[in-house]
Amino acid sequence: MEIGTITRLLDYYFGNSKYSREVIRAGIIFFNDIPPDKATDQEQAFFNEWFVFDFILSNGKTPLQDFYDRNPYNYNFARLQIYKNLQKNEYGLYEVSDIEKGKSMALKNLRSGKSYKVREYSASFQLNTGELFFSRVADLGDHFELVGADSFKMPPESKKILVEEFGSVPEEIVNPKILKDTMCAAGLL
């Protein structure tokens, strides 16, 4: 995915006075009434991802869906298609099955059981087979990628606890807000 794809979307909503109430409402929901300026960089990154993919605007759409429908920058079909493709994503707890350093990783979502081969450069050097981490995988049409905030790498020995907390009930919603709230409650963030 082209660098800046998500940033352009965030800039549109965060920099547009038409959406200032929506952004404030999102901040109140996400940060649980804690001032956003007190947030850590990790919490801010989780907020940005949650805002794009999970927050519901007053029109009933996520900012990602709304941006695609509005096409505020009059993008051509190919560039706009990326925003449509990003809507096909899955957030969750992933286990690394295989790594091709500098190229790709094979992942399994421990909640859904779905497996993905994602194009990935930096995380392929930071993770090892068997490690767990939270992320969002998106279908970009011809390949899958990790999209959103960098997340926590969890040790393999935490698998049982993490699966019980985040991976055992498929109908429950898991997103960066739920992860942030849980990590804060556990004193890990």
Backbone as numpy.savetxt, mean C-alpha at the origin, in Angstrom:
# Nx Ny Nz CAx CAy CAz Cx Cy Cz
6.78 0.60 -12.89 5.93 1.77 -12.89 6.84 3.00 -12.89
6.43 3.98 -13.60 7.20 5.22 -13.70 7.26 5.93 -12.35
8.45 6.40 -12.00 8.61 7.16 -10.76 7.72 8.40 -10.82
7.02 8.67 -9.74 6.16 9.85 -9.65 4.70 9.57 -9.93
4.36 8.35 -10.32 2.97 8.02 -10.65 2.05 8.29 -9.47
2.41 7.79 -8.30 1.58 7.99 -7.11 1.73 9.42 -6.59
2.92 9.97 -6.66 3.16 11.34 -6.19 2.28 12.34 -6.92
2.10 12.17 -8.22 1.24 13.09 -8.98 -0.20 13.03 -8.47
-0.67 11.84 -8.15 -2.01 11.68 -7.61 -2.11 12.37 -6.25
-1.16 12.12 -5.37 -1.17 12.76 -4.05 -1.11 14.28 -4.18
-0.26 14.77 -5.05 -0.16 16.22 -5.26 -1.49 16.82 -5.70
-2.21 16.09 -6.54 -3.50 16.58 -7.02 -4.47 16.77 -5.85
-4.58 15.80 -4.97 -5.54 15.89 -3.86 -5.02 16.77 -2.73
-3.75 16.63 -2.36 -3.22 17.40 -1.24 -3.04 18.87 -1.60
-2.84 19.18 -2.87 -2.60 20.56 -3.29 -3.81 21.27 -3.86
-4.96 20.62 -3.84 -6.17 21.17 -4.44 -7.14 21.55 -3.32
-7.43 22.85 -3.19 -8.31 23.30 -2.10 -9.69 22.66 -2.15
-10.09 22.21 -3.32 -11.38 21.52 -3.46 -11.43 20.26 -2.59
-10.27 19.66 -2.30 -10.22 18.42 -1.54 -9.68 18.60 -0.13
-9.50 19.84 0.33 -8.88 20.05 1.64 -9.70 19.41 2.77
-11.02 19.47 2.70 -11.84 18.83 3.75 -11.69 17.31 3.72
-11.58 16.76 2.53 -11.39 15.31 2.40 -10.05 14.90 3.01
-9.01 15.67 2.74 -7.68 15.35 3.26 -7.67 15.48 4.78
-8.31 16.50 5.31 -8.40 16.67 6.76 -9.17 15.51 7.38
-10.29 15.14 6.77 -11.09 14.02 7.27 -10.26 12.73 7.27
-9.51 12.51 6.19 -8.66 11.32 6.10 -7.62 11.33 7.22
-7.01 12.49 7.46 -6.01 12.59 8.53 -6.58 12.29 9.89
-7.78 12.79 10.16 -8.43 12.52 11.46 -8.71 11.03 11.61
-9.21 10.40 10.56 -9.50 8.96 10.62 -8.20 8.17 10.80
-7.21 8.48 10.00 -5.99 7.68 10.01 -5.17 7.86 11.28
-4.99 9.10 11.70 -4.11 9.38 12.83 -4.84 9.36 14.17
-6.12 9.01 14.17 -6.88 8.87 15.41 -6.79 10.13 16.27
-6.98 11.27 15.63 -6.99 12.57 16.30 -5.62 13.01 16.82
-4.54 12.31 16.48 -3.19 12.77 16.80 -2.76 13.69 15.66
-2.20 14.86 15.96 -1.83 15.77 14.87 -0.86 15.10 13.88
-1.18 15.17 12.58 -0.31 14.54 11.57 1.13 15.04 11.62
1.36 16.28 12.10 2.74 16.78 12.15 3.56 16.07 13.23
2.91 15.27 14.08 3.61 14.47 15.10 3.90 13.06 14.59
3.47 12.76 13.37 3.64 11.42 12.80 5.09 11.17 12.41
5.50 9.93 12.53 6.83 9.54 12.06 6.80 9.47 10.53
7.97 9.39 9.93 8.04 9.24 8.47 7.32 7.97 8.03
7.47 6.89 8.79 6.80 5.63 8.45 5.29 5.78 8.51
4.79 6.44 9.55 3.35 6.65 9.67 2.83 7.51 8.52
3.60 8.53 8.14 3.19 9.39 7.02 3.16 8.59 5.72
4.13 7.71 5.52 4.14 6.87 4.32 2.94 5.93 4.31
2.62 5.34 5.48 1.42 4.49 5.57 0.17 5.30 5.25
0.10 6.53 5.78 -1.05 7.39 5.50 -1.20 7.63 4.00
-0.11 7.98 3.33 -0.17 8.26 1.90 -0.68 7.04 1.12
-0.16 5.86 1.46 -0.63 4.65 0.77 -2.10 4.39 1.06
-2.48 4.47 2.32 -3.87 4.25 2.71 -4.79 5.25 2.02
-4.38 6.52 1.97 -5.19 7.55 1.32 -5.43 7.20 -0.15
-4.41 6.81 -0.86 -4.53 6.51 -2.29 -5.42 5.29 -2.54
-5.18 4.21 -1.83 -5.79 2.93 -2.15 -7.02 2.57 -1.32
-7.14 3.08 -0.09 -8.16 2.59 0.83 -9.15 3.63 1.33
-8.76 4.87 1.42 -9.66 5.92 1.91 -10.80 6.12 0.92
-11.99 6.32 1.44 -13.16 6.54 0.58 -13.55 8.01 0.66
-13.47 8.67 -0.49 -13.90 10.06 -0.60 -15.41 10.16 -0.40
-15.91 11.36 -0.22 -17.35 11.53 0.00 -18.18 11.12 -1.22
-17.53 10.97 -2.39 -18.26 10.52 -3.57 -18.31 8.99 -3.68
-17.79 8.30 -2.65 -17.85 6.84 -2.62 -16.70 6.13 -3.32
-15.71 6.89 -3.81 -14.58 6.31 -4.53 -13.29 6.51 -3.75
-12.32 5.65 -4.00 -10.98 5.91 -3.47 -10.38 7.04 -4.31
-9.39 7.75 -3.78 -8.72 8.75 -4.62 -8.17 8.15 -5.92
-7.69 6.92 -5.87 -7.18 6.27 -7.07 -8.28 6.10 -8.12
-9.44 5.63 -7.70 -10.57 5.49 -8.64 -11.02 6.84 -9.16
-11.12 7.81 -8.25 -11.58 9.14 -8.62 -10.60 9.79 -9.60
-9.31 9.67 -9.35 -8.29 10.24 -10.22 -8.39 9.63 -11.61
-8.55 8.32 -11.67 -8.68 7.64 -12.96 -9.93 8.15 -13.70
-11.05 8.23 -13.01 -12.30 8.67 -13.65 -12.23 10.12 -14.11
-11.62 10.99 -13.32 -11.54 12.41 -13.66 -10.47 12.71 -14.71
-9.36 11.97 -14.65 -8.21 12.22 -15.52 -7.90 13.74 -15.53
-7.59 14.30 -14.35 -7.43 15.76 -14.25 -6.28 16.34 -15.06
-5.31 15.54 -15.42 -4.17 16.04 -16.19 -4.27 15.64 -17.67
-5.43 15.14 -18.05 -5.66 14.73 -19.44 -4.57 13.80 -19.97
-4.28 12.78 -19.19 -3.27 11.80 -19.60 -3.74 11.03 -20.82
-2.78 10.60 -21.62 -3.12 9.75 -22.77 -3.54 8.38 -22.25
-4.06 7.55 -23.12 -4.62 6.26 -22.73 -3.59 5.40 -21.98
-2.37 5.33 -22.48 -1.35 4.46 -21.88 -1.03 4.88 -20.45
-0.85 6.17 -20.22 -0.52 6.64 -18.87 -1.73 6.49 -17.95
-2.91 6.78 -18.43 -4.12 6.64 -17.62 -4.37 5.18 -17.26
-4.02 4.28 -18.15 -4.22 2.85 -17.92 -3.48 2.37 -16.67
-2.36 2.98 -16.37 -1.61 2.61 -15.17 -2.47 2.82 -13.92
-3.21 3.94 -13.88 -4.07 4.21 -12.72 -5.24 3.23 -12.65
-5.70 2.78 -13.79 -6.74 1.75 -13.79 -6.16 0.43 -13.28
-4.98 0.07 -13.78 -4.35 -1.18 -13.37 -4.02 -1.19 -11.88
-3.59 -0.06 -11.34 -3.25 0.01 -9.92 -4.44 -0.32 -9.02
-5.65 -0.19 -9.54 -6.83 -0.50 -8.75 -6.95 -2.00 -8.47
-6.23 -2.81 -9.24 -6.21 -4.26 -9.01 -4.99 -4.54 -8.13
-5.20 -4.57 -6.83 -4.09 -4.74 -5.90 -4.52 -5.56 -4.70
-3.54 -6.04 -3.97 -3.82 -6.84 -2.77 -2.81 -6.46 -1.69
-3.33 -5.99 -0.56 -2.49 -5.63 0.58 -2.49 -6.79 1.55
-1.36 -7.07 2.15 -1.34 -8.12 3.14 0.04 -8.47 3.62
0.08 -9.57 4.35 1.30 -10.12 4.89 1.85 -11.12 3.87
3.04 -10.84 3.36 3.65 -11.67 2.32 4.86 -12.41 2.85
5.02 -13.63 2.35 6.21 -14.41 2.63 7.01 -14.52 1.34
8.32 -14.32 1.46 9.20 -14.40 0.30 9.48 -15.88 0.02
9.11 -16.32 -1.18 9.33 -17.72 -1.58 10.63 -17.90 -2.34
10.99 -16.90 -3.13 12.19 -16.98 -3.95 12.62 -15.57 -4.34
13.91 -15.40 -4.56 14.43 -14.09 -4.93 15.41 -14.24 -6.08
15.26 -13.37 -7.06 16.26 -13.20 -8.11 16.80 -11.79 -7.91
17.94 -11.69 -7.24 18.50 -10.40 -6.82 18.52 -9.40 -7.97
17.99 -8.21 -7.70 17.99 -7.13 -8.68 16.92 -7.25 -9.75
16.10 -8.29 -9.70 15.09 -8.49 -10.75 13.69 -8.76 -10.23
13.55 -9.79 -9.40 12.19 -10.18 -9.04 12.17 -10.97 -7.74
10.96 -11.14 -7.23 10.74 -11.96 -6.04 9.44 -12.74 -6.23
9.43 -13.95 -5.73 8.20 -14.74 -5.67 7.65 -14.58 -4.26
6.39 -14.21 -4.16 5.75 -13.92 -2.88 4.46 -14.71 -2.74
4.11 -14.98 -1.49 2.81 -15.59 -1.20 2.11 -14.74 -0.15
0.88 -14.35 -0.44 0.07 -13.62 0.53 -0.47 -14.67 1.51
-0.08 -14.55 2.77 -0.45 -15.56 3.76 -1.92 -15.51 4.12
-2.59 -14.47 3.77 -4.02 -14.34 4.04 -4.84 -14.99 2.94
-4.56 -14.62 1.70 -5.36 -15.12 0.58 -4.82 -16.42 -0.02
-3.54 -16.68 0.23 -2.91 -17.85 -0.36 -2.44 -17.63 -1.79
-2.67 -16.42 -2.33 -2.26 -16.13 -3.70 -0.76 -15.92 -3.78
-0.19 -16.39 -4.88 1.24 -16.22 -5.12 1.45 -15.25 -6.27
2.53 -14.48 -6.17 2.86 -13.48 -7.18 4.35 -13.53 -7.46
4.71 -13.26 -8.68 6.10 -12.98 -9.03 6.10 -11.50 -9.37
6.83 -10.72 -8.56 6.83 -9.27 -8.71 8.18 -8.80 -9.23
8.14 -7.79 -10.11 9.37 -7.11 -10.50 9.78 -6.25 -9.32
11.01 -6.39 -8.92 11.45 -5.63 -7.77 12.96 -5.57 -7.76
13.49 -4.39 -7.51 14.93 -4.22 -7.45 15.40 -4.12 -6.00
15.09 -3.03 -5.32 15.69 -2.77 -4.00 15.30 -3.81 -2.96
14.02 -4.17 -2.86 13.61 -5.15 -1.84 14.25 -6.51 -2.08
14.61 -6.81 -3.32 15.24 -8.11 -3.59 16.62 -8.21 -2.96
17.21 -7.08 -2.59 18.49 -7.08 -1.89 18.30 -6.97 -0.37
17.13 -6.55 0.07 16.89 -6.33 1.49 16.21 -7.50 2.18
15.56 -8.36 1.41 14.82 -9.48 1.98 15.49 -10.80 1.64
15.16 -11.81 2.43 15.67 -13.16 2.20 14.49 -14.12 2.10
14.72 -15.25 1.48 13.70 -16.28 1.38 13.22 -16.65 2.78
11.91 -16.75 2.92 11.29 -17.09 4.20 10.90 -15.91 5.04
11.40 -14.73 4.73 11.05 -13.55 5.53 9.64 -13.07 5.19
9.06 -12.37 6.14 7.70 -11.86 6.03 7.74 -10.33 6.02
6.81 -9.74 5.28 6.68 -8.29 5.29 5.28 -7.93 4.81
4.85 -6.73 5.19 3.56 -6.22 4.74 3.79 -5.37 3.50
2.93 -5.54 2.52 3.06 -4.75 1.31 1.77 -4.82 0.51
1.80 -4.12 -0.59 0.69 -4.12 -1.54 1.26 -4.52 -2.89
0.66 -5.54 -3.49 1.05 -5.99 -4.83 -0.02 -5.51 -5.80
0.42 -4.88 -6.87 -0.52 -4.40 -7.89 -0.22 -5.05 -9.22
-1.28 -5.28 -9.96 -1.21 -5.82 -11.31 -1.08 -4.63 -12.26
0.08 -4.51 -12.89 0.29 -3.38 -13.79 0.06 -3.75 -15.25
-0.68 -4.80 -15.47 -1.04 -5.19 -16.83 -0.19 -6.32 -17.34
1.11 -6.05 -17.51 2.01 -7.08 -18.03 2.92 -7.66 -16.94
2.82 -7.15 -15.72 3.61 -7.66 -14.61 3.03 -7.16 -13.29
3.50 -7.76 -12.20 3.12 -7.33 -10.85 4.28 -6.56 -10.24
3.93 -5.58 -9.38 4.94 -4.80 -8.66 4.48 -4.57 -7.24
5.45 -4.31 -6.35 5.14 -3.81 -5.02 4.88 -2.32 -5.17
3.79 -1.85 -4.60 3.45 -0.43 -4.65 3.11 0.03 -3.24
3.32 1.29 -2.97 2.98 1.83 -1.67 4.20 2.02 -0.79
3.95 2.15 0.49 5.00 2.46 1.46 5.90 1.26 1.71
7.17 1.54 1.97 8.06 0.48 2.45 7.51 0.02 3.79
7.60 -1.26 4.04 6.98 -1.77 5.25 7.98 -2.49 6.13
7.46 -3.03 7.20 8.29 -3.74 8.16 8.65 -5.12 7.66
9.93 -5.47 7.83 10.37 -6.83 7.60 10.20 -7.55 8.93
9.56 -8.70 8.89 9.30 -9.46 10.10 10.12 -10.74 10.08
10.63 -11.16 11.22 11.41 -12.40 11.25 10.52 -13.62 11.01
11.05 -14.65 10.34 10.25 -15.85 10.06 9.64 -16.48 11.31
10.32 -16.36 12.46 9.78 -16.98 13.68 8.51 -16.29 14.18
8.19 -15.11 13.64 6.96 -14.41 14.04 5.77 -14.83 13.17
5.99 -15.75 12.26 4.94 -16.14 11.30 3.65 -16.57 11.99
3.73 -17.43 12.98 2.52 -17.93 13.64 1.69 -16.79 14.22
2.34 -15.90 14.95 1.63 -14.78 15.58 1.06 -13.84 14.52
1.85 -13.53 13.50 1.39 -12.62 12.46 0.22 -13.20 11.66
0.28 -14.49 11.38 -0.82 -15.12 10.64 -2.09 -15.10 11.49
-1.95 -15.35 12.78 -3.12 -15.29 13.66 -3.71 -13.88 13.68
-2.86 -12.87 13.73 -3.32 -11.48 13.83 -3.80 -10.91 12.51
-3.09 -11.20 11.42 -3.36 -10.54 10.14 -3.71 -11.47 8.99
-3.59 -12.74 9.17 -3.75 -13.61 8.01 -4.79 -14.69 8.12
-5.48 -14.76 9.23 -6.34 -15.92 9.42 -7.78 -15.71 9.00
-8.24 -14.49 8.89 -9.65 -14.24 8.58 -9.74 -13.46 7.27
-9.95 -14.14 6.15 -9.91 -13.47 4.85 -10.90 -12.32 4.69
-12.04 -12.37 5.39 -13.02 -11.30 5.17 -12.67 -10.00 5.89
-11.81 -10.07 6.90 -11.44 -8.86 7.61 -10.56 -7.99 6.73
-10.71 -6.70 6.91 -9.91 -5.75 6.14 -8.54 -5.60 6.79
-7.51 -5.65 5.98 -6.16 -5.34 6.42 -5.65 -4.28 5.47
-5.17 -3.19 6.03 -4.62 -2.10 5.23 -3.59 -1.37 6.08
-2.91 -0.39 5.53 -1.87 0.30 6.30 -2.36 0.95 7.60
-3.61 1.39 7.65 -4.14 1.97 8.89 -4.25 0.90 9.97
-4.80 -0.25 9.63 -4.93 -1.34 10.59 -3.54 -1.76 11.09
-2.59 -1.86 10.15 -1.22 -2.23 10.52 -0.63 -1.17 11.45
-0.77 0.11 11.10 -0.23 1.19 11.92 -0.84 1.15 13.32
-2.16 1.02 13.42 -2.82 1.00 14.71 -2.33 -0.17 15.56
-2.19 -1.33 14.94 -1.74 -2.53 15.66 -0.29 -2.38 16.11
0.56 -1.86 15.22 1.97 -1.69 15.56 2.14 -0.63 16.67
1.35 0.44 16.61 1.41 1.46 17.67 0.97 0.88 18.99
-0.11 0.11 18.99 -0.62 -0.49 20.22 0.40 -1.45 20.84
1.19 -2.08 19.98 2.22 -3.02 20.46 3.53 -2.30 20.79
3.58 -0.98 20.58 4.80 -0.21 20.85 5.90 -0.41 19.83
5.54 -0.87 18.64 6.53 -1.13 17.60 6.66 0.00 16.60
5.86 1.03 16.73 5.91 2.16 15.79 5.87 3.47 16.55
